[in-house]
């Protein structure tokens, strides 16, 4: 999809879908459909999480792939590092703010805030220049994927990077998922404490991103 369609539009579509899923969850919370009074309502979170997962794959791919279209080749490394810094700043600040909203107001306020921010993001993304697709898309999608796997298999450095990333993902994601249970059942720190725990997990990535960006700037 990223190779065949406008990355700018794909990003906006992903932002719109994410905003809608957050609004849907907020509505279900407000109406009481999603609550402990309805034990079977957990399927709503499962369904919206599945949609969010697919949307995130589209968003992240488009956001990374659009960088070479916005800057010159010499500035790609620096732009990528600065993009990572921006992401980690929000990963540091946003969870703490979200936890504060949950404790001081309610869950609905947090989800409505998420929706509002994504709607603003759609408007801001509209200012990005629209570029042509980077691939002619003459081959079938499956053929392109097979060709990609063949390229990775022949490139040992890239293969090891992907394997390392996969390993880190398998180790870190379960921790990220269980940290809410840990903060609620063991630490009992509430939404604000959970937000701070999740926020500080981005500190290491933030520091490394700054180091990479400084290398890129010196180059």
Number of C-alpha atoms within 10 A of each C-alpha: 13 20 17 14 17 17 27 21 17 19 25 21 16 22 23 17 18 23 23 18 20 21 19 17 19 22 16 15 16 15 9 13 17 20 14 10 9 10 10 11 15 13 11 15 13 11 12 16 13 12 14 18 13 11 20 17 11 19 22 12 17 23 16 15 15 20 18 15 17 15 13 11 11 11 16 16 20 21 21 19 23 19 17 19 21 14 15 22 16 14 20 21 16 17 22 22 17 23 22 20 19 19 14 12 11 17 19 19 16 21 23 19 18 19 23 14 13 21 18 11 16 19 11 11 15 13 9 12 10 14 13 13 16 15 11 10 13 9 10 9 13 9 11 14 12 12 12 11 13 11 13 15 13 10 11 11 10 13 15 13 11 13 11 12 12 12 11 11 12 11 11 11 11 10 12 13 10 10 15 21 13 14 17 14 11 9 12 13 16 16 24 19 20 23 24 20 19 21 20 17 14 18 15 10 17 21 13 14 22 16 13 17 21 14 13 18 13 7 10
